[in-house]
Amino acid sequence: MSSSVIDFLAAEARFGAHNYEPVGVVLSRGEGVWVWDTEGNRYLDCLSAYSAVSQGHCHPKILAAMVEQAHRLTLTSRAFHNDQLAPFYEEIAALTGSHKVLPMNSGAEAVESAIKSVRKWGYEVKGVPDGKAEIVVCANNFHGRTLGVVGFSTDPETRTHFGPFAPGFKIIPFGDAAALEDAIAPNTVAFLVEPIQGEAGVIIPPAGYFTKVRELCTANNVMLVLDEIQTGLGRTGKLLAEQHEGIEADVTLLGKALSGGFYPVSAVLSNNEVLGTLRPGQHGSTFGGNPLACAVARAAMRVLVEEGMIENAARQGARFLEGLKDIRANTIREVRGRGLMLAVELHPEAGRARRYCEALQGKGILAKDTHEHTIRIAPPLVITSDQVEWALERFATTLTQDLS
């Protein structure tokens, strides 16, 4: 490690809050699937900023849209209209089949906005007694870091010493439709769930689960809220992960890839029934729906479709998954994934996944561990078959090592 890298890390440690434990690399440049560190070493990015850089690093068309808009107008607040917001609404609605759009900034803001909206719908439309609305969520969920969200997390690391927390959430196991049926009560207004639990280790529910979930929510007048902030916009080989079971959510949450990694942009997509309850002054954001964000998001959605990234994610994801499953290593407990959202879970006796991520770094691949024994793999959707093969060779070499 050079003295300059040591200086970067030392300055971070001295001045920054220690709320992350990054892999020991200092990145300075990115292009497509590749990133370079301050010493000129090149790496294949197998995290994509937790799927935010799905279109590849510094996509030239998104960059051009951002620069052009930055020269014209960046922020008006929602006190005034701007000429990018209406086209953004039209284009995201046409792409996803949504009827109403609420633009926000971060994924966590989208989640909080959805919670407020479905509660309001519950009181004003469903007729739930004031203050009694309940939302069902899943164990091992990850919906962000805000106080409202961590209150219904089951991860002690995210909850400890941050309370007291707001009531109104009921936690059930993920992938268990019978548990959802038992949890739904007269005051239940929504079921908030990830189509695939990303932070938990790319946990995929049983086939038919979401079909049953959709039936239960419809039968009980409960809003199905799908957090597609990581899974949405092509990551799983479909535009939205809900399409794998042919269902439609009542509320869909998008973020991350909505800007291609250039700018914080998120959106709550729903219908008139839910978002139609919001009145002026009841919810908002200074930066939500700003012209720069809208211009960037419009370009990010456009290249996703025009350049066939969603189809490529399905094709290359299948090859990546097959290749990982072909690796014969005593360290591997399970390989799972859908599209380019993949994970290798290690046997506990193989040691921490962090060590394998560090070994991969030495071979030119950046991946990230989660939940102690799982390696998450999520390269940009522009990855080629040659790059997949290149990566698989290095995963095979690394995972057949004993680093325990």
TORGU-325444 format. One line per field, with one value per residue (C-alpha): residue in three letters; x, y, z. Coordinates in steps of 0.001 Angstrom, whole numbers. Example, Ala and Ser with C-alpha at 12.3 -4.5 7.8 and 13.67 -1.06 7.14 Angstrom:
REM TORGU-325444
resn <- [ala / ser] $
c1 <- [12300 / 13670] $
c2 <- [-4500 / -1060] $
c3 <- [7800 / 7140] $
***
This chain:
REM TORGU-325444
resn <- [met / ser / ser / ser / val / ile / asp / phe / leu / ala / ala / glu / ala / arg / phe / gly / ala / his / asn / tyr / glu / pro / val / gly / val / val / leu / ser / arg / gly / glu / gly / val / trp / val / trp / asp / thr / glu / gly / asn / arg / tyr / leu / asp / cys / leu / ser / ala / tyr / ser / ala / val / ser / gln / gly / his / cys / his / pro / lys / ile / leu / ala / ala / met / val / glu / gln / ala / his / arg / leu / thr / leu / thr / ser / arg / ala / phe / his / asn / asp / gln / leu / ala / pro / phe / tyr / glu / glu / ile / ala / ala / leu / thr / gly / ser / his / lys / val / leu / pro / met / asn / ser / gly / ala / glu / ala / val / glu / ser / ala / ile / lys / ser / val / arg / lys / trp / gly / tyr / glu / val / lys / gly / val / pro / asp / gly / lys / ala / glu / ile / val / val / cys / ala / asn / asn / phe / his / gly / arg / thr / leu / gly / val / val / gly / phe / ser / thr / asp / pro / glu / thr / arg / thr / his / phe / gly / pro / phe / ala / pro / gly / phe / lys / ile / ile / pro / phe / gly / asp / ala / ala / ala / leu / glu / asp / ala / ile / ala / pro / asn / thr / val / ala / phe / leu / val / glu / pro / ile / gln / gly / glu / ala / gly / val / ile / ile / pro / pro / ala / gly / tyr / phe / thr / lys / val / arg / glu / leu / cys / thr / ala / asn / asn / val / met / leu / val / leu / asp / glu / ile / gln / thr / gly / leu / gly / arg / thr / gly / lys / leu / leu / ala / glu / gln / his / glu / gly / ile / glu / ala / asp / val / thr / leu / leu / gly / lys / ala / leu / ser / gly / gly / phe / tyr / pro / val / ser / ala / val / leu / ser / asn / asn / glu / val / leu / gly / thr / leu / arg / pro / gly / gln / his / gly / ser / thr / phe / gly / gly / asn / pro / leu / ala / cys / ala / val / ala / arg / ala / ala / met / arg / val / leu / val / glu / glu / gly / met / ile / glu / asn / ala / ala / arg / gln / gly / ala / arg / phe / leu / glu / gly / leu / lys / asp / ile / arg / ala / asn / thr / ile / arg / glu / val / arg / gly / arg / gly / leu / met / leu / ala / val / glu / leu / his / pro / glu / ala / gly / arg / ala / arg / arg / tyr / cys / glu / ala / leu / gln / gly / lys / gly / ile / leu / ala / lys / asp / thr / his / glu / his / thr / ile / arg / ile / ala / pro / pro / leu / val / ile / thr / ser / asp / gln / val / glu / trp / ala / leu / glu / arg / phe / ala / thr / thr / leu / thr / gln / asp / leu / ser] $
c1 <- [0 / 1565 / 2013 / -670 / -3235 / -2271 / -2748 / -6252 / -7268 / -5731 / -7586 / -10882 / -10247 / -9343 / -12200 / -14992 / -17611 / -16730 / -20082 / -18621 / -15972 / -14896 / -12578 / -9074 / -8966 / -9129 / -10882 / -10347 / -11848 / -14491 / -15632 / -18204 / -17610 / -14102 / -12763 / -9201 / -7555 / -5229 / -2227 / -3562 / -4709 / -7811 / -10714 / -13930 / -16655 / -18880 / -20932 / -22070 / -22518 / -25217 / -26814 / -26793 / -24298 / -26247 / -25687 / -21922 / -19601 / -19776 / -22115 / -21443 / -25088 / -26156 / -23100 / -23985 / -27551 / -26274 / -23756 / -26268 / -28901 / -26366 / -25626 / -29324 / -31065 / -30343 / -32873 / -36126 / -37688 / -41257 / -42434 / -42262 / -42695 / -39695 / -39540 / -37958 / -40462 / -43457 / -41389 / -39864 / -43357 / -44522 / -41506 / -41293 / -45068 / -44890 / -41922 / -43425 / -47170 / -47662 / -50446 / -48940 / -45336 / -43827 / -40174 / -37737 / -33961 / -32707 / -34178 / -34798 / -36829 / -38925 / -39608 / -40565 / -42806 / -44536 / -45129 / -46732 / -48822 / -50239 / -51066 / -52887 / -54749 / -55636 / -57226 / -58930 / -59955 / -59947 / -61395 / -58811 / -59236 / -56830 / -53456 / -54143 / -52682 / -50418 / -47843 / -46539 / -42816 / -40374 / -37582 / -34081 / -35455 / -33370 / -35286 / -32764 / -31233 / -33745 / -35216 / -38613 / -37121 / -34623 / -37463 / -38776 / -35400 / -34427 / -30695 / -29376 / -26553 / -29040 / -31303 / -29193 / -29294 / -31295 / -34723 / -37417 / -39073 / -42470 / -45104 / -47337 / -45218 / -45682 / -42711 / -43132 / -40736 / -39786 / -41130 / -43903 / -47323 / -49140 / -47437 / -48661 / -52209 / -52084 / -50612 / -53212 / -55797 / -58577 / -56134 / -53479 / -52875 / -49839 / -47294 / -43824 / -41344 / -38308 / -38814 / -35342 / -33704 / -30423 / -28633 / -29685 / -27609 / -29675 / -32442 / -34925 / -38443 / -40039 / -41677 / -45285 / -44772 / -45561 / -48519 / -50025 / -48988 / -50774 / -53936 / -53878 / -53345 / -56137 / -58563 / -57939 / -57706 / -54046 / -51549 / -48642 / -45533 / -42542 / -39180 / -37459 / -34731 / -32074 / -33989 / -35665 / -34594 / -33133 / -30999 / -32769 / -33118 / -36570 / -37455 / -39017 / -38513 / -42296 / -42469 / -40861 / -44221 / -46419 / -47830 / -48254 / -47580 / -49862 / -46802 / -43349 / -40213 / -37330 / -33960 / -30269 / -30098 / -32747 / -29858 / -27163 / -25023 / -24766 / -27171 / -29543 / -32942 / -35790 / -39476 / -42651 / -44826 / -48452 / -52048 / -54457 / -55976 / -52790 / -50851 / -54083 / -54535 / -51591 / -52509 / -50268 / -48159 / -48599 / -45380 / -42457 / -38741 / -36678 / -34601 / -37204 / -38116 / -35487 / -34648 / -31118 / -32365 / -35157 / -32855 / -30393 / -33126 / -34650 / -31284 / -30644 / -33963 / -33468 / -30073 / -31269 / -33871 / -32190 / -28945 / -30599 / -29193 / -32159 / -31884 / -28116 / -28610 / -30779 / -28320 / -25076 / -26652 / -27610 / -24052 / -22536 / -24838 / -24106 / -20375 / -20442 / -22430 / -19811 / -17072 / -16255 / -15029 / -15439 / -15805 / -19139 / -22399 / -24798 / -24847 / -28016 / -29161 / -31463 / -30141 / -27041 / -28019 / -25929 / -24445 / -22028 / -22693 / -19721 / -19683 / -19042 / -15904 / -14489 / -14082 / -15386 / -16420 / -14434 / -11189 / -12331 / -13321 / -9831 / -8323 / -10531 / -9288 / -5768 / -6968 / -8647 / -12245 / -14145 / -16993 / -18498 / -19326 / -22648 / -23892 / -20473 / -20360 / -21870 / -20205 / -22518 / -21932 / -23717 / -21681 / -23022 / -25615 / -23251 / -20904 / -19951 / -19657 / -15857 / -15805 / -18041 / -15626 / -12690 / -14400 / -15382 / -11769 / -10784 / -13731 / -12852 / -9204 / -10166 / -12992 / -10950 / -8438 / -8667 / -8517 / -10150] $
c2 <- [0 / 3280 / 6245 / 8203 / 5436 / 5279 / 9052 / 8800 / 6072 / 7875 / 11100 / 9202 / 7512 / 10794 / 12963 / 10618 / 8844 / 5133 / 3903 / 1863 / -816 / -462 / -2789 / -1271 / 330 / 4023 / 4457 / 7453 / 6630 / 4434 / 3477 / 825 / -2225 / -1106 / 1098 / 2217 / 2999 / 5897 / 3711 / 2840 / -718 / -1799 / -3775 / -5308 / -3739 / -6542 / -4341 / -1455 / 749 / -1665 / -1596 / 2193 / 2057 / -502 / 1398 / 1312 / 3927 / 7375 / 6376 / 9019 / 9680 / 10146 / 12323 / 14468 / 14924 / 15919 / 18438 / 19964 / 20364 / 21679 / 24509 / 25379 / 24923 / 22732 / 23502 / 25393 / 23598 / 22461 / 26016 / 26411 / 24105 / 23091 / 21808 / 18439 / 17178 / 16553 / 14634 / 12577 / 11728 / 10769 / 8622 / 6717 / 6139 / 4820 / 2583 / 1060 / 1331 / 3596 / 6151 / 8501 / 9364 / 10941 / 11963 / 11900 / 11669 / 8591 / 5125 / 5541 / 8686 / 6707 / 4074 / 6680 / 8399 / 5121 / 4406 / 7828 / 7420 / 3977 / 4995 / 8041 / 5840 / 3479 / 6234 / 8195 / 5435 / 2068 / 3508 / 2335 / 4092 / 7001 / 5939 / 2203 / 1489 / -1559 / -2429 / -5977 / -6331 / -9243 / -10409 / -9687 / -6800 / -3855 / -712 / 1966 / 3622 / 6221 / 6057 / 4994 / 2133 / 742 / 523 / -2540 / -4031 / -7354 / -6630 / -5643 / -3625 / -1220 / -917 / -922 / 2390 / 4201 / 3859 / 4512 / 3442 / 4104 / 1368 / 35 / -2714 / -6465 / -8681 / -12060 / -14523 / -13769 / -16147 / -17533 / -16735 / -18490 / -16150 / -13149 / -14526 / -14935 / -11445 / -9528 / -7923 / -5361 / -2478 / -3762 / -1159 / -2561 / -5307 / -3810 / -6308 / -6703 / -9047 / -10414 / -9627 / -8058 / -7057 / -10317 / -12159 / -12274 / -14389 / -15483 / -16508 / -19795 / -19931 / -18796 / -16789 / -13399 / -14761 / -15811 / -12532 / -10591 / -12677 / -12131 / -8375 / -8017 / -10153 / -8144 / -4643 / -4344 / -2358 / -4431 / -2227 / -3663 / -2156 / -2472 / 20 / -2668 / -5200 / -2748 / -1313 / -4472 / -5858 / -9242 / -9566 / -7957 / -4277 / -4965 / -8100 / -8420 / -9481 / -12830 / -13886 / -11724 / -9583 / -5840 / -4028 / -1275 / 786 / 343 / 2002 / 2820 / 4440 / 3675 / 2845 / 5490 / 7933 / 5560 / 6561 / 10245 / 11808 / 10753 / 10101 / 7933 / 7593 / 6203 / 4780 / 4046 / 4735 / 7587 / 5826 / 5918 / 8975 / 10837 / 11262 / 13671 / 17358 / 20439 / 20970 / 17431 / 15928 / 17182 / 17597 / 20600 / 18538 / 15914 / 16283 / 18936 / 19537 / 18141 / 14922 / 14556 / 15079 / 12528 / 9985 / 10397 / 9627 / 6727 / 5079 / 5737 / 4025 / 1112 / 324 / 1503 / -345 / -3628 / -3691 / -5536 / -8374 / -8443 / -8773 / -11853 / -13386 / -12665 / -13336 / -16846 / -17461 / -16023 / -18115 / -21299 / -20638 / -20023 / -23223 / -25128 / -24173 / -27233 / -25828 / -27083 / -23480 / -22980 / -23710 / -22268 / -20166 / -18222 / -15360 / -13916 / -11878 / -10008 / -10095 / -13000 / -14366 / -17052 / -18202 / -19855 / -22576 / -20949 / -23037 / -21460 / -18222 / -14726 / -13752 / -10552 / -12508 / -13844 / -10334 / -9148 / -12070 / -11195 / -7626 / -8945 / -10604 / -7504 / -7980 / -5818 / -7605 / -7074 / -9350 / -9321 / -11168 / -12592 / -15528 / -14284 / -12603 / -10344 / -10106 / -7412 / -6060 / -3330 / -4544 / -3714 / -6596 / -8762 / -12547 / -12267 / -10220 / -12766 / -15551 / -13460 / -12941 / -16610 / -17708 / -15486 / -16509 / -20162 / -19615 / -17666 / -19865 / -23036 / -21557 / -22156 / -18712 / -19711] $
c3 <- [0 / -1090 / 1210 / -692 / -121 / 3540 / 3745 / 2223 / 4659 / 7631 / 6806 / 6524 / 9860 / 11537 / 10262 / 9207 / 11307 / 11396 / 10118 / 7248 / 6890 / 3244 / 1380 / 1461 / -1955 / -2885 / -6237 / -8479 / -11892 / -13522 / -16999 / -17866 / -15663 / -14690 / -11901 / -11207 / -7877 / -7137 / -8034 / -11487 / -10708 / -12631 / -11120 / -12402 / -10259 / -8987 / -6676 / -8912 / -5832 / -4615 / -8099 / -8432 / -11313 / -13325 / -16587 / -16042 / -14594 / -16189 / -19007 / -21681 / -22582 / -18953 / -18378 / -21385 / -20129 / -16698 / -18042 / -20454 / -17748 / -15231 / -17652 / -17934 / -14561 / -11532 / -8813 / -8477 / -5500 / -6014 / -5337 / -9139 / -12115 / -14238 / -17809 / -16897 / -14320 / -16594 / -19199 / -16373 / -15109 / -18594 / -19377 / -16097 / -16155 / -19720 / -18866 / -15710 / -16304 / -13294 / -12889 / -10297 / -9454 / -6350 / -6965 / -4065 / -3629 / -1785 / -1607 / 2106 / 1385 / -1079 / 1590 / 4177 / 1622 / 836 / 4530 / 4977 / 1831 / 2589 / 6139 / 4832 / 2338 / 5173 / 7229 / 4469 / 2058 / 3819 / 7020 / 9552 / 12934 / 13346 / 14747 / 14327 / 10862 / 10638 / 8000 / 7633 / 6880 / 6654 / 8944 / 7621 / 5567 / 4426 / 3494 / 4459 / 7500 / 8640 / 12117 / 10854 / 8852 / 11359 / 13869 / 12034 / 11132 / 12715 / 12440 / 15897 / 14301 / 12717 / 15785 / 18942 / 20868 / 18184 / 19819 / 20830 / 17611 / 16081 / 16458 / 13707 / 12114 / 12234 / 11289 / 9570 / 7884 / 4271 / 1645 / 3871 / 2391 / 5244 / 7720 / 5748 / 5720 / 9504 / 10011 / 8014 / 10297 / 9820 / 10409 / 8004 / 5320 / 3502 / 3046 / 2454 / 1000 / -1245 / -4212 / -3430 / -116 / -1207 / 1979 / 3636 / 1047 / -2180 / -670 / -3343 / -2206 / -3292 / -6730 / -6541 / -3355 / -4867 / -6795 / -3468 / -1840 / -4568 / -4064 / -281 / -562 / -3125 / -1114 / 2060 / 550 / 1557 / -504 / -1821 / -1632 / -3480 / -2618 / -6008 / -5178 / -5729 / -7839 / -10199 / -13542 / -15049 / -12241 / -12207 / -15970 / -16071 / -15895 / -12491 / -10419 / -9978 / -13628 / -12849 / -11394 / -13588 / -10792 / -10284 / -7037 / -5769 / -4855 / -6386 / -5038 / -7356 / -6713 / -7204 / -10953 / -11654 / -12063 / -13292 / -10314 / -11192 / -8707 / -5913 / -7522 / -6257 / -6963 / -5456 / -8235 / -7505 / -8448 / -7900 / -4907 / -2808 / -3990 / -4651 / -889 / -697 / -698 / -1034 / 2054 / 3423 / 2020 / -22 / -605 / -1645 / -4056 / -5003 / -8669 / -9373 / -13054 / -12837 / -11230 / -13787 / -16759 / -15418 / -14666 / -18130 / -19728 / -17346 / -18235 / -21924 / -22209 / -20106 / -22757 / -25956 / -25278 / -24304 / -20777 / -19293 / -21808 / -21299 / -17538 / -18090 / -20532 / -18693 / -15310 / -16380 / -17588 / -14392 / -12193 / -14132 / -13939 / -10198 / -9667 / -11701 / -9261 / -7175 / -3896 / -347 / 760 / -1063 / 725 / -1873 / -5030 / -5833 / -7952 / -10562 / -13455 / -12336 / -8658 / -7390 / -4191 / -3052 / 494 / 2164 / 4791 / 8193 / 8645 / 5462 / 7408 / 6826 / 3320 / 3852 / 3425 / 69 / -1059 / -155 / -2097 / -5085 / -4881 / -5372 / -8585 / -9981 / -8792 / -6302 / -4497 / -1053 / 1814 / 3645 / 6721 / 7552 / 5130 / 1849 / -1145 / -3137 / -6876 / -8902 / -11840 / -14119 / -16610 / -19490 / -18661 / -21646 / -21885 / -22135 / -18940 / -17203 / -18189 / -16991 / -13642 / -13273 / -13657 / -10751 / -8599 / -9185 / -8217 / -5102 / -3842 / -4106 / -1684 / 2049 / 3655 / 6967] $
***
